[in-house]
Amino acid sequence: MARVHVGAKHGSPDPPMSKAAMKYLLVRPKVPAPLDPNFCPLVLAKKQYMKLVAGSPFTLEWALPRADGCARGKLPVLADKHVDVDASIHLAGVLIQEMIWQRSASELLLCGPPKICEAVQKAYSAEGKYAFEVKTMPKVCGTPSRPFPVRVVSSAAGLPEAKDTKQVCGKDASGCRLAFDLGKSDIKTVAVKDNEVLESMETEWDVTNPDPQYHWDMILGAMKKTALKLPRVDAIGGSATGTVSGNSEATWCDIFPNVPPDVYQEKVVNIFHRLAKEFGDVPLKVINDGEVTALAGKMMVQQGNLCGISMGSSEGGGYCDVDGNLLGWINELCYIQLDLNPEAPYDPWTPHSGISHMYLGQRAATRLAELGGVDLPDDLKPSAPGMNTMKHEGHAKCLKLIQAAMKD
């Protein structure tokens, strides 16, 4: 099946992988994936690369400052004049992208060999490979009108130190509490009284609708219907895909992908606080959906420093420290590159290929269903136009066919 650049509206497709990058970074698992035999995971690429460049005296360092912290990274690299230096440039770009979507960033600072720094700086420009990240991060940080600068400093001493801001989340469910989870295919709402679930509902919605009033009506309607099971509402807890600020603002939530930017700022950023006012302005806390998974995992296994992944219509990710605190990261792991295979699939949410949620979410199953022997109608096959948009209805139908086939 020919690949289609279904994320074209977000930017140009990834440029071809150089021979040097292929030589150093393309590694298949010892046990190949039966339905995806050319799968080349990033983790194996990094392991092989580190062995091949062991002993190199050169290092690229970077810093990704954000409002409440700063991420730092470091990678041994080949010399600027090395014939295979592009392998270092390629991997540096991927690892910086990974860290950006883990933590967020308001700018990128680089320090290292001049040629490598120049190449990475170009890749993270408005015309470069990572233009999507450059254009999106200001929105993620709640500063959509600010540029995303990329600077080279002469010494690592000029890079800001790593810093995180701990966010303590309550784990008590006493009293009467209303909860919601905004996913890309449905709205989940739960009514809890003194740690006992009284009602749980799922309401399908269309995240591609550009009208914020539609989203408001759908969310509020689901919450009010669920709240009927409670004598009162003492507090509200919620989760959503995308970036939610420490103050529970929908800074950049990709469940509203088609709401115009100016309207988003006016009608969507404060949507969670407006919802709380509908229930008496009760205490409110909203976090990223993957962070809920990390906190739930901490409570289950009684250990921290834990990464949680939730696999639904897309993929959610979260991380908590040893004490179960969040660290102010955005945890948008669904946007990181997981597969370096140059022929990896594209997705409609980014211009890149091999992105994580195509492997750790609903679309991981639906894109391989036909290869796995599931009998599908033409409109649910991976090549069908309707299966290559942001809408999830077709994938939900396909998933039911997969589940039925697994029973046979």
C-alpha positions in Angstrom: 0.0 0.0 0.0 1.4 3.4 -1.0 2.1 5.8 1.8 0.0 9.0 1.9 1.2 12.1 3.7 -2.1 12.5 5.6 -0.6 15.2 7.9 0.2 17.5 5.0 -1.8 20.4 6.5 0.7 20.6 9.3 3.8 20.8 7.1 6.1 19.1 4.6 6.9 15.4 5.0 10.1 14.4 6.7 13.1 14.7 4.4 14.8 11.5 3.2 17.0 9.8 5.8 20.7 10.0 4.8 22.8 6.9 4.2 24.9 7.7 7.3 21.8 8.0 9.5 20.5 4.7 8.1 23.8 2.9 8.8 23.9 4.1 12.5 20.2 4.2 13.4 18.2 1.6 11.6 17.9 -1.4 13.8 15.2 -4.1 13.7 14.3 -6.1 16.8 15.8 -9.5 17.0 12.3 -10.8 16.9 10.7 -8.8 14.0 7.1 -7.6 14.4 5.2 -10.1 12.2 2.8 -7.4 10.7 5.4 -4.6 10.6 8.8 -6.3 9.9 10.6 -3.1 9.1 9.8 -1.6 12.5 12.9 0.2 13.8 12.4 1.5 17.3 14.2 4.5 18.5 15.5 2.8 21.6 17.4 0.3 19.6 18.7 3.0 17.3 20.1 4.9 20.3 21.7 1.8 21.8 23.5 1.0 18.6 24.5 4.6 18.0 26.0 4.9 21.5 28.2 1.8 20.8 29.4 3.1 17.5 30.4 6.6 18.8 31.8 5.4 22.1 35.0 7.3 22.9 34.1 10.3 20.8 35.5 13.5 22.5 32.7 15.6 21.1 29.3 16.3 22.7 26.2 18.2 21.8 24.3 19.7 24.8 20.9 21.4 24.8 18.5 23.2 27.1 14.8 23.6 26.7 13.6 26.4 29.1 9.9 26.7 30.0 7.9 29.0 32.3 8.2 26.7 35.4 11.4 24.8 34.6 14.1 23.7 32.1 15.0 20.4 30.5 18.6 19.5 29.7 19.9 16.9 27.2 23.3 15.6 26.1 24.5 13.4 23.3 28.0 12.2 22.3 28.5 13.1 18.6 30.8 12.5 15.7 33.3 15.2 14.6 32.0 17.9 12.3 34.3 16.6 9.6 33.4 13.0 10.0 31.9 11.4 6.9 28.9 10.1 9.0 28.2 13.2 11.0 24.7 13.3 9.7 23.9 10.3 11.9 24.6 12.5 14.9 22.6 15.4 13.5 19.6 13.1 12.8 19.5 11.5 16.2 20.0 14.8 18.0 16.9 16.2 16.2 14.8 13.2 17.2 15.9 13.3 20.8 15.3 17.0 21.1 11.8 16.5 19.6 11.2 13.8 22.1 12.2 16.0 25.0 10.1 18.9 23.7 7.0 16.8 23.7 7.8 15.4 27.2 8.5 18.7 28.9 7.5 21.6 26.5 9.8 24.5 25.7 9.7 28.2 25.0 13.1 28.1 23.2 16.0 25.8 22.3 19.6 26.5 23.3 22.5 24.5 21.8 26.1 24.0 22.6 28.5 21.8 20.7 30.4 21.3 17.4 29.5 24.3 15.1 28.4 22.2 12.0 26.1 20.1 14.1 24.7 23.1 16.0 24.1 24.9 12.7 22.3 21.8 11.2 20.1 21.3 14.3 19.3 25.0 14.4 18.2 24.9 10.8 16.1 21.8 11.4 14.3 23.7 14.2 13.4 26.7 12.1 10.1 27.8 10.6 11.2 26.1 7.3 13.0 23.1 8.8 12.1 19.5 9.5 10.7 20.4 12.9 8.8 23.4 11.8 5.6 21.9 13.3 7.2 21.9 16.8 8.6 25.4 16.3 5.1 26.7 15.4 3.2 24.6 18.0 5.3 25.1 21.1 4.3 28.8 21.6 0.7 27.6 21.6 1.5 24.8 24.0 3.2 27.3 26.4 0.2 29.7 26.3 2.1 32.4 24.3 0.9 31.9 20.7 2.1 35.2 19.5 5.7 34.7 20.6 8.4 33.1 18.4 10.3 30.0 19.3 14.0 31.1 19.2 16.9 28.7 18.7 20.2 29.9 19.8 23.8 28.6 19.9 25.9 29.4 23.0 29.7 29.1 23.1 29.9 27.2 26.4 27.8 24.7 28.3 28.1 27.1 31.2 25.7 29.4 29.3 22.9 26.8 29.4 20.4 27.1 32.2 20.3 24.3 34.7 17.7 21.6 34.7 14.7 22.4 36.8 11.3 20.9 37.5 8.3 22.3 39.5 6.6 19.7 41.6 2.8 19.6 41.4 1.1 17.7 44.3 -2.2 16.0 43.3 -4.8 15.0 45.9 -5.7 11.3 46.0 -8.7 11.5 48.4 -12.2 10.8 46.9 -14.3 11.4 50.0 -17.5 13.5 49.7 -19.3 14.0 46.4 -17.1 14.4 43.4 -17.6 14.7 39.7 -14.9 13.5 37.2 -14.5 13.7 33.5 -12.1 12.5 30.9 -12.0 14.2 27.5 -10.8 11.7 24.9 -10.7 12.0 21.1 -13.7 9.8 20.6 -15.8 10.2 23.7 -16.4 12.1 27.0 -16.2 9.9 30.1 -18.0 11.2 33.2 -18.1 9.6 36.7 -20.0 10.4 39.9 -18.2 9.4 43.1 -19.5 9.5 46.7 -17.2 8.7 49.5 -14.9 6.6 47.2 -17.8 4.7 45.7 -18.7 5.1 42.0 -22.4 5.8 41.6 -22.5 6.5 37.9 -20.2 6.2 34.9 -21.1 7.3 31.4 -19.5 7.6 28.0 -20.8 10.2 25.5 -19.5 10.1 21.9 -18.5 13.5 20.4 -16.8 14.9 17.3 -13.6 16.6 18.3 -13.2 17.9 14.8 -16.1 20.3 15.1 -14.8 23.9 14.9 -17.5 25.4 17.1 -16.5 25.8 20.7 -20.1 26.1 21.7 -20.6 22.5 20.5 -17.8 21.3 22.7 -19.2 23.3 25.7 -22.7 21.9 25.3 -21.4 18.3 24.9 -19.1 18.4 27.9 -21.5 20.3 30.2 -24.4 18.1 29.2 -22.6 14.9 30.0 -21.4 16.3 33.3 -24.9 17.5 34.4 -26.5 14.2 33.5 -23.9 12.3 35.5 -24.2 14.7 38.4 -27.9 13.9 38.8 -26.7 10.8 40.8 -25.1 13.0 43.4 -26.8 15.0 46.2 -24.3 17.8 45.6 -20.9 18.4 43.9 -18.0 19.1 46.3 -15.2 19.1 43.8 -14.4 18.3 40.1 -11.4 16.4 38.8 -10.8 16.1 35.1 -8.3 14.9 32.4 -7.9 15.8 28.8 -5.5 15.1 25.9 -3.1 17.9 25.2 -1.5 20.5 27.4 -3.2 21.6 30.6 -1.6 24.2 32.7 -0.9 23.9 36.4 -3.9 26.2 36.9 -6.2 23.8 35.0 -6.3 25.9 31.8 -6.7 24.2 28.4 -3.5 25.8 27.1 -3.3 23.6 24.0 -5.6 20.7 23.9 -5.7 18.7 20.7 -9.3 17.6 21.3 -10.2 21.0 19.8 -8.0 20.8 16.7 -10.2 22.9 14.4 -11.2 25.7 16.7 -9.6 28.9 15.2 -6.7 30.2 17.2 -8.3 33.5 18.2 -11.5 31.8 19.2 -9.5 29.1 21.1 -7.9 31.8 23.3 -11.2 33.4 24.1 -13.5 30.4 24.4 -11.4 27.3 25.2 -8.4 28.2 27.4 -10.7 28.9 30.4 -13.3 26.2 29.6 -12.6 24.1 32.7 -13.0 27.0 35.1 -16.2 28.0 33.4 -17.5 24.4 33.8 -16.7 24.5 37.5 -18.8 27.7 37.9 -21.8 25.8 36.5 -21.5 23.6 39.6 -21.1 26.4 42.2 -17.5 27.3 41.4 -16.3 24.2 43.4 -12.6 23.3 43.6 -11.2 22.1 40.3 -8.1 20.2 39.1 -7.6 19.1 35.5 -4.5 17.3 34.3 -3.3 15.5 31.2 -5.0 12.2 30.6 -1.7 10.3 30.6 -0.7 11.8 34.0 -3.8 10.2 35.5 -2.4 6.9 34.3 0.9 7.6 36.0 -0.7 8.6 39.3 -3.0 5.5 39.2 0.0 3.4 38.5 1.8 4.9 41.5 -1.2 4.0 43.7 -1.4 0.5 42.4 2.3 -0.6 42.6 3.2 1.8 45.5 6.3 2.9 43.6 7.1 6.2 42.0 9.5 7.4 39.2 6.8 5.8 37.1 5.8 6.4 33.4 2.2 5.6 32.6 0.8 5.1 29.2 -2.9 5.0 28.3 -3.9 3.5 24.9 -7.2 4.7 23.6 -8.3 6.5 20.5 -4.8 8.0 20.7 -2.1 7.6 23.3 -1.7 9.4 26.6 1.5 9.4 28.7 2.5 10.7 32.1 5.3 10.6 34.6 5.4 11.1 38.4 8.4 11.2 40.7 9.3 8.9 43.6 6.7 10.7 45.8 3.9 10.6 43.2 4.2 14.2 42.3 3.9 15.6 38.8 6.8 17.7 37.5 5.2 20.4 35.3 5.8 18.4 32.1 3.3 18.3 29.3 3.7 14.6 28.7 2.5 14.6 25.1 4.2 11.3 24.4 1.9 10.6 21.5 3.8 13.1 19.4 7.3 11.6 19.8 8.9 9.5 17.0 8.9 5.9 18.0 9.8 4.2 14.7 12.8 5.4 12.6 11.8 3.3 9.6 11.9 5.7 6.6 8.7 4.0 5.3 6.8 4.3 8.7 3.2 5.6 8.4 2.2 9.2 8.7 -0.7 10.4 10.8 -3.2 13.3 10.5 -2.1 15.1 13.6 1.5 15.9 12.6 3.6 16.1 9.4 6.0 13.4 10.7 6.2 9.6 10.2 6.6 6.9 12.8 4.8 8.9 15.6 4.1 7.0 18.8 0.3 6.9 18.9 0.3 5.0 15.6 1.9 2.2 17.6 0.4 2.6 21.1 -3.2 3.5 20.4 -6.3 2.4 18.5 -4.7 3.2 15.2 -1.9 0.7 15.8 -4.6 -2.0 15.6 -6.7 -0.6 12.8 -3.7 0.1 10.4 -2.6 -3.5 10.7 -6.0 -5.2 10.8 -6.1 -6.1 7.2 -2.6 -7.5 7.3 -3.6 -9.6 10.3 -6.3 -11.3 8.3 -9.4 -9.3 9.6 -12.1 -9.1 6.9 -12.8 -5.4 6.5 -15.2 -3.5 4.2 -13.4 -1.2 1.8 -14.3 2.0 3.8 -12.5 0.6 6.9 -9.3 -0.5 5.2 -6.1 1.5 6.1 -6.0 3.1 2.6 -9.6 4.3 2.7 -9.8 8.2 2.8 -12.0 8.1 5.9 -9.4 6.2 7.9 -6.8 8.9 7.3 -8.5 11.9 9.0 -8.7 13.1 12.6 -12.2 11.5 12.9 -12.3 8.3 15.0 -15.6 6.8 14.1 -14.2 4.5 11.4 -11.5 3.3 13.7 -14.0 2.5 16.4 -16.0 0.4 14.0 -12.8 -1.3 12.8 -11.8 -2.1 16.3 -15.1 -3.9 16.9 -14.4 -6.1 13.9 -10.9 -6.8 15.2 -12.3 -7.8 18.6 -14.9 -10.1 16.9 -12.2 -11.7 14.8 -10.1 -12.4 18.0 -13.0 -14.3 19.4 -13.3 -16.6 16.4 
